[in-house]
Amino acid sequence: MPQKTTIVICATQRCGSTLVCEDLRNNDLGCAEEHFLRVIGPQRKHEPAEAARIVEDAARGANGIVSVKVMSSYADQVNAVLGDLPPDAPPSAKLWPALRDRYRDALWIYIDRRSALRQAVSRLMARHTGINHAVASETAAFVPGKSQVGNTADYNQHVPFHPSEIEWQIVNIAAEKFLWEEFFEQHGLAPIRLTYEDIANDPGYIAGIRAAMGLPDAPIVGDRKLLKLANERTEQIIGRFLQERVKTPPPNRAQARKQAEAPAPREPAAPAPSAPVPPSSGGSGLTDLQQETAVVARRWAETPYYNSVEQRARKQWESLIWPFLKDYNVDFSSVLELAVGHGRMTQILLEKAGHVTGIDVLQENIDFCRERFANATNLTLVRNDGVKLDSVGDGAVSFAFCFDSMVHFDSDVVRSYLAEFQRVLKPGGLAFCHHSNLTRNPAGDFQRAAHARNFMSQALFQHYAHKEGLRVVKSEVIDWGAGARHVRQLDCLSLLWRPS
């Protein structure tokens, strides 16, 4: 068996991959770490060969073995830098082909964590403390980023109980794991699978990695300097979450209304989180629609999805959106974009519009776009409540646009926005809506439906538009997804006109 000289570690944040990196280093199996963070990002300037050289030089051990680690949350950026993909490159039929091609002869290792709840709480701790790891000594051979020396019992005592944040993280973890499983299946890979709970106290798995590499047996070095961060506060939060969110059935609408009208329980004062936290439904005074929108929005907080579809935006505009619009006199003087996400369509609209008002229910998305478009002089970004457009004046918009977002909205939320479009559009103004055409699951959970589509149909959308004083001037049912995830007639494009 020929010896392998490269290891690719496939991971998700807080799954235990740093422990594997330390074990590999201790046993002369490369210098594993997230070295790709050196070469990815919007300001990257390296050609593919140079980017790979920078990463692999840092990941190479004294014996020539290279170990790199990739998180699924930024694997699309790794793929882009390795393949030098232009912004308008058509999407590949397979996930991350450049990553696969670069490491075609590598040993692939996938690290999982059996408890998604513990992984989610670990992310909560990291977000609120800024500490990801603890080491026994500052002179340890391997000190990963955001480390503290020693496992102090009070490092996380100020972290508040945020059940909604934990729930988003559980959803995100599932999505990130799904991406790796899709990648392995599409490329015919059979990685070595490690589970954190099985290896946390036993580095014996290193023998199997050496055998798979075609390397001779050697004594296993298990002198770990990384310390566990989980402590009493961790267990308190896990226990409370299990008690309040798992054992108690979710409230129905009537119960939710009573919750909203009841006084909110007081929570001990705590420092502000490192990133804004969308409101929780319980005790918030939110309407039913706002609560349902918050549930939908949580799925898209800190998701890798935005990055994975960024490179498809211009292709989607040129092959799908503009052919649908081009026969109509679209006035781009004052554009409203609903649900901007990370701005992949905002970038295109800014090139065409006199002014763009970007709306999103997630503060994280507003903050991301403010940084991304810091130099734009024709953009206003506003966070809304997920139901209304209160910050936009009557008749102030010439063209409203919503792509790859309304497909997830509850039907009542869709109708609320149609009423708002009728108000904010000037007479003769147009609105482009990409919405769901899924009618098979009217009472089900949208998160379990194909591509997380909510209940809606072409006919129901037209009915709602008519009721709200808008006219549908064009409507087209479309397929969505590629390969095994292709679904026929799942979505619909609709163009609305506001009569005088």
C-alpha positions in Angstrom: 0.0 0.0 0.0 1.6 3.4 -1.0 2.0 5.8 1.9 -0.3 8.8 2.0 1.3 12.1 2.9 -1.7 14.4 3.4 -4.6 14.4 5.9 -7.7 16.5 5.5 -9.8 17.0 8.7 -13.4 17.7 8.0 -15.1 19.4 11.0 -17.7 21.7 12.4 -17.1 24.3 15.1 -16.8 23.0 18.6 -16.9 19.3 17.6 -13.6 18.4 19.2 -11.4 18.8 16.1 -8.8 20.8 18.0 -8.1 17.8 20.2 -7.5 15.7 17.1 -5.1 18.4 15.8 -3.1 18.1 19.0 -3.0 14.3 18.8 -1.8 14.4 15.2 0.9 16.9 16.1 2.0 14.9 19.1 2.4 11.8 16.8 4.2 13.5 13.9 1.2 13.4 11.6 1.5 17.0 10.4 0.8 20.4 11.9 -3.0 20.4 11.8 -4.9 23.6 12.3 -7.2 25.9 10.4 -4.5 27.2 8.1 -6.9 28.0 5.3 -8.1 31.0 7.3 -4.8 32.7 6.2 -5.9 32.8 2.5 -9.7 33.0 2.4 -11.9 36.0 2.8 -13.1 38.9 0.6 -9.6 40.5 0.5 -7.8 37.3 -0.7 -5.0 38.1 -3.1 -3.4 34.7 -3.7 -3.5 32.6 -6.9 -4.7 28.9 -6.2 -1.2 27.4 -6.3 0.2 30.1 -4.0 -2.7 29.8 -1.6 -2.2 26.0 -1.4 1.5 26.5 -0.9 1.0 28.9 2.0 -1.5 26.5 3.7 0.5 23.4 3.2 3.8 24.9 4.2 2.2 25.8 7.6 0.5 22.4 7.8 3.7 20.3 7.0 5.5 18.5 9.8 9.2 17.7 9.9 8.6 14.3 8.2 6.7 15.9 5.3 3.2 14.9 6.3 0.6 17.7 5.7 -2.5 18.0 7.9 -5.1 20.6 7.1 -8.5 21.3 8.8 -11.6 22.6 7.0 -14.9 23.7 8.6 -18.0 23.2 6.5 -19.0 26.8 7.4 -16.2 28.1 5.1 -15.5 25.2 2.9 -17.0 27.1 -0.1 -14.4 29.8 0.4 -11.7 27.2 0.5 -13.1 25.7 -2.7 -13.1 29.1 -4.3 -9.5 30.0 -3.5 -8.3 26.6 -4.6 -10.2 26.8 -7.8 -9.9 30.5 -8.4 -13.6 30.8 -9.2 -14.9 34.1 -10.5 -18.0 35.6 -9.0 -20.1 34.6 -11.9 -18.9 31.0 -12.2 -21.8 28.6 -12.7 -22.5 26.3 -9.8 -20.9 22.9 -10.0 -23.0 19.8 -10.0 -20.9 18.6 -7.0 -20.0 20.3 -3.8 -16.5 21.8 -3.4 -14.9 20.1 -6.4 -11.7 22.1 -6.2 -11.2 21.0 -2.6 -11.7 17.4 -3.6 -9.3 17.7 -6.6 -6.5 19.3 -4.6 -6.6 16.5 -2.0 -7.5 13.6 -4.3 -4.9 11.3 -2.7 -5.4 12.5 0.9 -6.7 10.6 3.9 -10.0 12.2 4.8 -11.1 12.3 8.5 -14.5 13.4 9.6 -15.1 14.4 13.2 -18.5 14.3 14.7 -20.0 15.0 18.1 -22.7 12.7 19.4 -24.4 15.4 21.4 -25.5 18.3 19.3 -26.9 20.0 22.4 -23.5 20.0 24.1 -21.8 21.2 20.9 -24.4 24.0 20.7 -23.8 25.1 24.3 -20.1 25.0 23.7 -20.6 27.4 20.8 -22.7 29.6 23.1 -19.9 29.7 25.6 -17.3 30.6 23.0 -19.5 33.4 21.5 -20.1 35.0 24.9 -16.6 34.6 26.4 -14.3 34.8 23.4 -12.5 31.7 24.7 -12.4 28.6 22.6 -9.8 26.5 24.3 -7.8 26.0 27.5 -4.2 24.8 27.7 -2.3 23.5 30.7 0.6 25.9 30.1 1.4 28.9 27.9 4.6 27.1 26.9 2.7 24.1 25.5 3.9 23.0 22.0 0.4 23.6 20.6 -1.6 26.6 21.7 -4.6 27.1 19.4 -6.3 30.5 18.9 -8.5 32.1 21.6 -6.9 30.0 24.4 -6.7 30.7 28.1 -4.1 29.1 30.4 -5.8 26.8 32.9 -9.5 25.9 33.2 -10.7 28.6 35.6 -14.1 27.8 37.0 -15.5 31.3 36.7 -14.5 32.1 33.1 -18.1 31.5 31.8 -20.2 32.4 34.9 -21.5 35.5 33.2 -22.9 33.6 30.2 -26.7 34.0 30.2 -29.2 31.3 29.4 -30.3 31.9 25.8 -32.5 28.9 24.7 -33.2 30.5 21.3 -29.5 30.8 20.5 -29.0 27.2 21.5 -31.8 26.2 19.2 -30.3 28.1 16.3 -26.9 26.4 16.9 -28.5 23.0 16.9 -30.1 23.7 13.5 -26.8 25.1 12.2 -24.9 22.1 13.4 -27.3 19.8 11.6 -26.9 21.9 8.4 -23.1 21.9 8.6 -23.0 18.1 9.1 -25.4 17.6 6.2 -23.0 19.5 3.9 -20.1 17.2 4.8 -22.3 14.1 4.3 -23.3 15.5 0.9 -19.7 16.2 0.0 -18.6 12.6 0.9 -21.5 11.0 -1.0 -21.1 13.1 -4.1 -17.3 12.4 -4.4 -17.4 8.8 -3.4 -15.3 9.4 -0.2 -15.3 7.0 2.8 -13.6 9.1 5.5 -12.3 7.8 8.8 -15.1 8.7 11.2 -14.2 9.8 14.7 -16.7 10.7 17.4 -15.5 13.2 20.1 -17.1 11.3 23.0 -15.2 8.2 22.0 -11.8 9.8 21.6 -11.9 12.5 24.3 -10.1 10.3 26.8 -8.3 7.9 24.5 -5.8 8.8 21.7 -5.7 5.1 20.7 -7.4 6.0 17.4 -4.1 7.3 16.2 -3.0 3.7 15.4 -5.9 3.4 12.9 -4.9 6.6 11.2 -1.3 5.5 10.9 -2.4 2.2 9.4 -4.7 4.0 6.9 -1.8 6.3 5.9 0.4 3.2 5.2 2.8 4.1 8.0 4.5 1.6 10.3 3.3 1.1 13.9 4.8 3.4 16.5 4.1 4.1 20.2 1.2 6.5 20.6 2.0 9.8 22.3 -0.9 10.8 24.4 0.5 13.8 26.3 -2.3 16.2 25.8 -2.0 19.8 27.0 -5.6 20.8 26.0 -8.0 21.0 28.9 -11.8 20.6 28.9 -13.7 23.8 29.3 -17.0 22.4 30.3 -17.8 23.1 33.9 -20.7 23.6 36.4 -22.1 26.5 34.4 -22.1 24.4 31.3 -24.1 21.7 33.0 -26.6 24.3 34.5 -27.4 25.6 31.0 -27.8 22.1 29.5 -30.0 21.0 32.3 -32.2 24.1 32.1 -32.5 23.7 28.4 -33.6 20.1 28.7 -36.1 21.0 31.3 -37.7 24.0 29.6 -37.3 23.2 25.9 -37.3 19.5 25.5 -39.6 18.1 28.1 -42.2 20.8 27.6 -44.2 20.6 24.3 -43.9 23.8 22.1 -46.9 26.1 22.7 -49.7 26.4 20.1 -50.8 29.8 18.9 -53.2 30.4 21.7 -50.7 29.4 24.3 -48.1 31.6 22.6 -50.4 34.6 22.9 -50.9 34.0 26.6 -47.1 33.7 27.0 -46.6 37.0 25.2 -49.1 38.8 27.4 -47.6 37.4 30.6 -44.7 39.2 32.4 -41.3 37.9 31.4 -39.3 36.2 34.1 -36.4 38.2 35.3 -33.0 37.0 34.3 -29.7 37.9 36.1 -28.0 40.9 34.5 -25.3 39.8 32.0 -22.9 41.5 29.6 -24.2 42.0 26.1 -23.5 39.0 23.8 -20.7 39.2 21.3 -23.3 39.2 18.5 -26.9 40.5 18.6 -29.4 37.9 19.6 -32.8 37.9 17.9 -35.7 38.2 20.3 -37.2 35.2 22.0 -40.9 34.6 21.5 -41.8 33.9 25.1 -42.6 37.0 27.2 -41.7 39.4 24.4 -45.0 40.9 23.5 -44.6 39.8 19.9 -47.5 39.1 17.7 -48.2 35.6 16.4 -46.8 36.5 13.0 -43.6 38.0 14.5 -43.1 34.8 16.6 -43.5 32.6 13.5 -41.1 34.8 11.6 -38.6 34.6 14.4 -38.7 30.8 14.2 -38.0 30.9 10.5 -35.2 33.5 11.0 -33.4 31.4 13.6 -32.7 28.8 10.9 -30.7 31.3 8.9 -28.6 32.9 11.8 -24.9 32.0 11.4 -25.6 29.5 8.7 -23.1 28.4 6.1 -25.8 28.7 3.4 -25.1 32.3 2.5 -21.4 31.5 1.7 -22.3 28.4 -0.2 -24.6 30.3 -2.6 -22.6 33.5 -3.0 -20.9 32.5 -6.2 -24.2 31.5 -7.8 -25.8 35.0 -7.5 -24.8 36.6 -10.8 -25.5 33.4 -12.7 -29.0 33.3 -11.1 -29.6 36.9 -12.0 -28.5 36.4 -15.6 -30.1 33.1 -16.3 -33.3 33.2 -14.1 -34.2 36.6 -12.8 -33.4 39.0 -15.6 -35.0 36.9 -18.3 -38.1 36.9 -16.2 -38.0 40.7 -15.8 -36.5 42.0 -19.1 -39.7 42.5 -21.0 -41.1 44.9 -18.4 -40.0 48.5 -17.8 -38.4 48.0 -14.4 -37.7 51.4 -12.7 -34.5 50.9 -10.6 -34.5 54.4 -9.2 -35.7 53.4 -5.7 -35.3 49.7 -4.9 -36.4 47.8 -1.8 -34.8 44.5 -1.2 -36.6 42.3 1.4 -34.4 39.8 3.3 -30.9 40.9 2.2 -29.1 38.0 3.9 -25.4 38.5 3.3 -26.0 40.7 0.3 -25.4 38.5 -2.7 -28.2 40.1 -4.7 -27.8 43.5 -3.0 -24.4 43.7 -4.8 -26.2 43.4 -8.2 -29.0 45.7 -7.3 -26.5 48.4 -6.2 -25.0 48.3 -9.7 -28.4 49.1 -11.2 -30.3 51.2 -8.7 -30.3 54.9 -7.8 -30.9 53.8 -4.2 -31.4 50.5 -2.4 -33.2 50.0 0.9 -32.2 46.7 2.3 -34.4 45.1 4.9 -33.7 42.0 7.1 -35.2 40.7 10.4 -31.7 39.5 11.6 -29.4 42.1 13.0 -26.5 39.8 12.2 -27.3 40.2 8.5 -27.7 44.0 8.7 -24.3 44.2 10.4 -22.7 41.9 7.8 -24.0 44.0 4.9 -23.0 47.3 6.6 -19.4 46.0 6.7 -19.5 44.4 3.2 -21.0 47.6 1.6 -19.3 50.1 3.8 -18.3 52.2 0.7 -21.7 52.2 -0.9 -23.3 55.6 -1.0 -26.7 54.5 -2.4 -27.6 51.9 0.3 -29.7 52.1 3.4 -30.0 49.0 5.7 -32.8 48.6 8.2 -33.8 45.8 10.5 -37.5 45.2 10.6 -39.8 43.0 12.7 -40.2 40.3 10.1 -43.7 41.3 9.1 -43.9 45.0 8.4 -42.0 47.7 6.5 -42.7 50.5 8.9 -39.4 52.4 8.1 -40.4 52.8 4.4 -42.7 55.6 3.4 -45.9 55.3 1.4 -45.2 55.3 -2.4 -41.5 55.5 -1.8 -40.4 52.4 -3.8 -40.2 52.0 -7.6 -39.2 48.3 -7.5 -39.4 45.7 -4.7 -37.3 42.6 -4.8 -37.3 39.4 -2.7 -35.3 36.3 -3.9 -34.6 33.0 -2.1 -36.2 34.1 1.1 -40.0 34.4 0.8 -40.0 30.7 0.0 -39.5 30.0 3.7 -42.2 32.5 5.0 -45.4 31.5 6.6 -48.4 32.2 4.3 -49.7 34.8 6.7 -46.3 36.6 6.6 -46.4 36.5 2.8 -49.8 38.2 2.8 -48.6 40.8 5.3 -45.7 41.8 3.0 -48.0 41.9 0.0 -50.1 44.5 1.9 -46.9 46.4 2.7 -45.8 46.3 -1.0 -49.1 47.8 -2.0 -48.5 50.6 0.5 -44.8 51.4 -0.3 -44.8 50.9 -4.1 -45.5 54.1 -6.1 -48.4 53.8 -8.7 -47.1 51.7 -11.5 -44.3 50.2 -9.4 -43.3 46.5 -9.7 -42.4 43.8 -7.1 -40.5 40.6 -7.9 -41.2 37.8 -5.5 -39.6 34.3 -5.5 -42.0 32.3 -3.3 -42.9 28.7 -2.5 -45.2 26.5 -4.6 -45.3 23.7 -2.1 -48.8 22.5 -1.3 -48.1 19.0 -0.1 -47.6 19.8 3.6 -50.1 22.5 4.7 -49.9 21.7 8.5 -46.3 20.5 8.6 -43.0 21.9 9.8 -41.4 23.9 7.0 -37.9 22.8 8.2 -38.8 19.2 7.3 -40.0 20.1 3.8 -37.9 20.0 0.6 -35.4 22.9 0.8 -37.3 24.2 3.9 -40.2 25.5 1.8 -43.3 26.8 3.6 -46.8 26.2 2.5 -47.8 28.3 -0.5 -49.0 27.9 -4.1 -49.0 29.9 -7.3 -52.8 30.3 -7.1 -52.9 31.3 -3.4 -50.2 33.9 -3.9 -52.2 35.4 -6.8 -55.3 35.4 -4.6 -53.5 37.2 -1.7 -52.1 39.7 -4.1 -55.5 40.5 -5.5 -57.0 40.9 -2.0 -54.2 43.4 -1.1 -54.8 45.5 -4.2 -52.0 44.2 -6.4 -52.1 42.7 -9.9 -50.0 39.7 -10.9 -48.7 40.5 -14.4 -46.4 37.5 -14.7 -46.1 34.2 -12.9 -43.9 31.1 -13.6 -43.5 27.9 -11.7 -39.9 26.7 -11.6 -37.8 23.8 -10.4 -35.3 24.1 -7.6 -32.1 22.3 -6.6 -29.5 20.2 -8.4 -28.7 16.5 -8.6 -30.3 14.4 -5.9 -31.9 17.5 -4.4 -33.6 18.6 -7.6 -37.4 19.1 -7.0 -39.8 19.8 -9.8 -42.2 22.7 -9.7 -41.2 23.5 -6.1 -41.1 27.3 -6.4 -42.7 30.2 -8.3 -41.6 33.6 -9.6 -44.3 36.3 -9.6 -44.2 39.9 -10.8 -46.7 42.3 -9.2 -47.9 45.6 -10.4 -49.4 48.3 -8.2 -52.3 50.0 -10.1 -52.8 53.7 -9.8 
